Each structure stands twice: as C-alpha cells, then as structure tokens.
Amino acid sequence: MIDWATAYECCTLCPRQCRARRSEGQRGVCGETAQLMVARSALHFWEEPPISGERGSGAIFFSACALRCVFCQNHEISQEGFGLEVTAARLANMMLELQNQGALNINLVTPLHFAPHVVEAVGLARSHGLGLPIVCNTSGYETVEMVRALRDVVDVWLTDFKYADPRLAGSLSGARDYPAVARAALEEMVGELRNRGGRQADPDGDDGMPGALKRGIVVRHLVLPGHADDSCAVLDTVWDACGNDCDLSVMNQYTPNDRMRAQGGSLARGVTEEEYELVLDHADDLGFERLWWQQGGTVSESFVPAFDATGVAGSEL
C-alpha cells in the first residue's frame, strides 16, 4: 500500500519511479515538488456524454504530467508549469463549489502525481457534503499499486490508452513501457469495478441522452494521423482486457501543435476521414456495445479550455 504521509519524500507515485525528494523541493520527472498546483476549475462540456451530460462535468485541471507527449494540446499546463499554488483544503472547496454549480461529477484531470493531496481533499470534501462521483481523468500511465490504493476514492476511471507499440510510445511520449503499464493498470481498474458490482449509471433521458455515469470505466483512444494500425492494435488490447466492462471513446480531435507543424511528417496534419473510419469499423467488429465517437470537423483547439486559473483562487474549507 502507498503511504500517503511519506509519498513525496522519495516519489514513486508514477511508473517513472524517479524517487525525487519532492517534499524537500526537488522536482520529479513530472516537473513538480510537493506543492499542489492547479490550473483551472470549472464546468466542462466536452467530455463523453455520460461524463458531461448537459449540465457539465466539474473539471479540475492539475499542473504537470508524468508523460511528455510531443503532440500534447495541454502543453501550457502539462509541460510549461502553468498553475497556481493551492492547499488540499482549497482543492476540497473547489469540489464543493463545482457541486453547487450543478456539476454531474468531480473530474480530476491528470491528478495522480499529486495523489496524497487528492486523497486528503476528497475525504475533506465528502465530510462537508460532497455527494458527486469522483472521475479520475488519466493518461493511463499509472501503477497497479496506485489504482488499487484509490479503490475507495475513484468512482469512474476516464483513462487513455494511447499506444500498443512500445517504439511509438517511446518516440512520442518517452515511455516504451507505456503499453504494458497501461494494460496492467486497466486490468486492475476492471477488477476493482467488478468487485464493486460493475458499471452503474442513471437511466437514459427521454431526449436520448445517456444517463450520467456513477461508477465505471471509459477508455479513451486518440487516433493519431499515420498510425491507424496502432490504433486498431490498441482496441484489440482494450477488448482483451475489458470487453464490454468499459465504455470506449475513439477520438479524432488530434490537432498538430507548433512543434509538430515545424517537424513535418504525418503528425503535422489532422486525422483523415478514412483513418478514423477504419478505427471505428474495427471497434464495431470487436463488439464494443458502448462506443463514443466524434463527428467530422473536430480538428480544433475548441476542445482545449483556456488555462487562465479560472476557479482556482478562493477560500478554503
């Protein structure tokens, strides 16, 4: 089990196992010390329908990330350090503020390099009346120990599965072990979900909108231009690990950042309709029953919110 009280002293919270002395001010591979940093807290309407619904998901974006994806659209916070210093008590109050705004859930975006703060804040918020499901929005690059340690904290895993090929994972995210690590973490998520009684959601609405997810797993995969073959291999892995215990979200919102445009090659363009349809067809062939996809024309930065510290500053509990 993870000892939250000492976790920052020699950090092994993520698969990088960098052992940084974050409590002494040393920065880990993620780029952070033991000071909690948050970039935005607001209603978010661009997640999958059972996550955002019509009311919006209460998204809290944390600064930094243990991966270093060269194509990252959130690079201002994931790699460039944007965010404000906050306490666990302030984080807990953000959750309550989002609940008061009508959020369907509390959506913690890339939070687990700050897991000790997250566990403290969720417990504090729940003791002050938080009744919403906790969504952990993760890159998928998590240890089995971390997933297991959060069994009583996280209700919904909104997890990426980025790559099947270790070489591609190494070249684009500096993590050749990503496929193996992500699969092990996903299998642990599935096991925990089954132990808790499986997927739980509100009934579908009269307007055809799916019911809000209370407990479950949504596996996301971003199709990369020029790599539809790897996308299909990812879906094979997810199907083998989960079957229909998970919802599957196949995304075509890849937008080349300045670095990718300058570098050229396939990642300097968007995903073609043919590439995206090939991956969707493969998902259908595998048998995924809850499959989310995006309509054409989504290659846009509109899916990336303004990282301007909205909702971060304020009172503590």
N, C-alpha and C positions, 0 to 999 in steps of 0.2 A: 504493500500500500504506500501511497505517496504521503509523506509528512508535510502538510501544508505549511506548518510553522517554520520549517527549515528549508523549504524547497528552493528559495532564492540564494541560499548560502553556497551551493555548488550545483548549478542548474542542470537538471536532466529532464526538464518538463517536456521537451520535444525530442523527436528521433535524432536530432543533431548531436545530442548528448555532449554539449560543449563544456559543461562544468564551470561556466563562468561564475565568479563570485559577485553575483548581481546585487546582493544585499550590501556589498562594500563599494558599490558604484561601478563595478566592471560591467561592460556591455556584452551580452551574449551574442550568438550568431543572429538572433532576431533583431539585434540593434538596441535592445532596451536593458535598463538596470531594473531594480526592484520598485521604481517609481511608476505607478499606474498612469497610463497615458490614453486619453480618449479623444477622438477627432470629431465625432458627430453623434447626436442622439435625437431622433425624430421619427415620425411615421414614414414608412417606406412602402410604396405601392407597386414595386416592380419585381417582387418575388413570385414564385409559383402561386396559382390561385388558392390552394389550401393553406398557404402561409400568409399571403397578403389580403385575400378576400377583397371586399370593397372598403373595409374600414382601415386597412393598412397594418403592417407589421411594425412593432416598436423596435426599430433597429438602432443598436448602439455599435458604432464602428470604433474598434480599438486600433491604436497606432502600432505599426511594425508587423513583421511576419517572419516566420522561420524559413519560408521558401524565398527564392529570389528569381521569380519568373520574369524572363526578359521581356515578355509581352504584357505585363501587368497593367491594367487600366486604372488601378487604385494606387499608383506608384507614389503619389504625394504622401499617403499615409503608410503604405506598406514598406517603402524603401527610403523615403526622404524625411521621415521623422516628424511629420506634422501631427500636432495634437496638443492638448492641454493636460497639465498635471492635475489629477483628482485623487480623492481618497475612496476607500471602499464604501464609506458612509454616503459620499456624494453619488457614487455609482448606484447604490441601492435606491436613493431618492430619484434618480433618473428613471429607474424602472417603474416606480410608483407614479411619476409624472406621466409616463407613456401610457400606463394603465388608465389614468384619469382622462387622457386624450382619446380613449376608445380603442387602443391597440388590441389586435387579436392575440398577440403573444409578445414576449420579450425576445428579440432576435439579436443574439450576441455575435458580432461579425469579427472573425479571426481573433478570438479572445484567449486562447489557452496558453500562450506564453505568459499570461497574467492569471493563470488558473487559481492561485491562492486568493487573490483579491476577488475573483469571480465567485468562488465558493462562499467567502465571507459575505459579499454583497447580496447574493441570492438569499442566503439564510436570514440576513438582516431585513431585507425587503419582505420576505414571506412572514416574518414575525410582526411586520407592520401592515399586513393586509394584502400583499401581492397574491393574486389568485390566478395569474395567467400562466400558460405553459412557457417553459424556457426552451428556446430554439438555439442550438449551437451550430453556427454557420462557419464551417471549417474547410480548409484546403484538402482535408482527407489525410494529411501527413501528420498523424498522431500515433502515439504509442498505445498498445493494448492496455498498459497499466493506467494511462490517462483516461481512456474510455471507461474502464472498469471503476475507477475512482469517482467518476461523475454519474454513476448509476442513479443516485438519489437527487441529482441536481438538474440534469438534462432530460427533457421530455421528448424533444424532437431533434434528431440529427439531420441537419441540412448540409450534407457533405459532398465535396467534389470527389470525382475520380478522374484524374487528369490524363494519365498515361498508362499504357500497357507495356511499352518498350522502355527498358532501363536506359538505353542510349539516348532516346528522345528526352526522357526525364532528366538525364544528366546534362544534356546540352541546353535545355530550355529552363530548367529550374535548379540545376546544380545538385540534383538528388537522384543518383542512379538507383537508389534503393526505394524510390517512391512506389513503384508498382507493388512490391512485396509488403511494404509498410502499410500502404493504403488498404490492401486486401485484408491483412490481419486485423486492422482497426475496424474495417467494415464488418468482418465476420463477428467481432466482439459486439459491435452495435446490434447486429441481428440477434445474437444470442441473448443480449440483455432485453431486447424488445420482446422476444418470445417469452422470456421469463416473467415479464410484466403483463402478459396477456395479449400481446400483439397490437396492431395498429388500431387507433381509436380516433374518430373524427365526428364532428357534428353531422346531422343529416344534411343531404344536399338541399339547397334552397329551391323555392318554386321557380326562380328565374334561371335555373340550370347551373348556378354557381355551385362548385363543390363545397362541402362542409369544411369548416376550419379544422385543421389537424391538431389534435390534442396530444397524441403520442404516436411516434412513428419515425420513419427514415425516408428522406428524399435524397436520392443520389443524383448529383448534377454532373453533366459532362459537357464541356465546351468544345465544340468541333473546331479544329484548327485547319486553316487552309493548307492544302497539300498533304494532309495527314488523315484522310478519311479511313484509311486502312487501320491505323492505330485506334481510331475511334471505335470501329467495329470490334476490334480486339478488346477494348475496354468494356464494351457492352457484354461480350462473352464472359468476361471475368465477373462483372456485376451480376449477371444472370446466374452464374455458377455459385456465387457466394450468397445471393439473396433470393433469387426467384422473384415471386410477387409479394415477398415480405416488404419490399421497398416500392416507393414511387420512383419513377425515372424521369429526369428532366434533361432533354437534349437541347442544347443552346446553340444558336447561330449568331450571337451578338459580338463575336470577336471583332475588335476594332484595332487596327495597327497603330501603335503609339509612335512617337517621333523616332525612337531608336530603331524600330522595325522598318519604318519607311526609309530611313537612311541606310539600313543594312541591305535592303532589297531581298529578293527571293520570294518564296510563297507567302511568308509571314508579313510581307509588305502590302498584301491585298486582303480583301474580305473572303469569306467562305462562299463558294459558288452554290447556286441552287442545286446543281447536280450532286455536289459533295454532300450537302445537307440531306437531300432526299435519300441518298444511298444509305446514310447512317440511320435515318428514320425507318426506312424499309427493313433494315437489319433488326432494329428494335422490335418491330412488328413480327418479324419472322421468329424471333426468340420467344415471344409470347408475353411481353410486359403488358399488364392489364391497365395500369395507371401510368400513362405516358403523357408527359407535358412537352410541348414543342412551341416554337416561336414563329410567328408569321414572317413573311419576307420583309425585307427593308429594315431589319433591326440593327444593321451595322451602323451604330450611332453611339455617341457619348452620352445620350439621354439616359442610359441605364446607370450612369455613374453620377451619384449626387454631388452637390457642391460640398467640399470638405472645408467648412468655414467655422467649425466649432459650434454650430447650431446646437442648442440644448445642453451644452456641456457644463458651462458655469452655472452655479446656483447654490442653493442651501443643501446642507447635509441632514441626515436623519439624527 
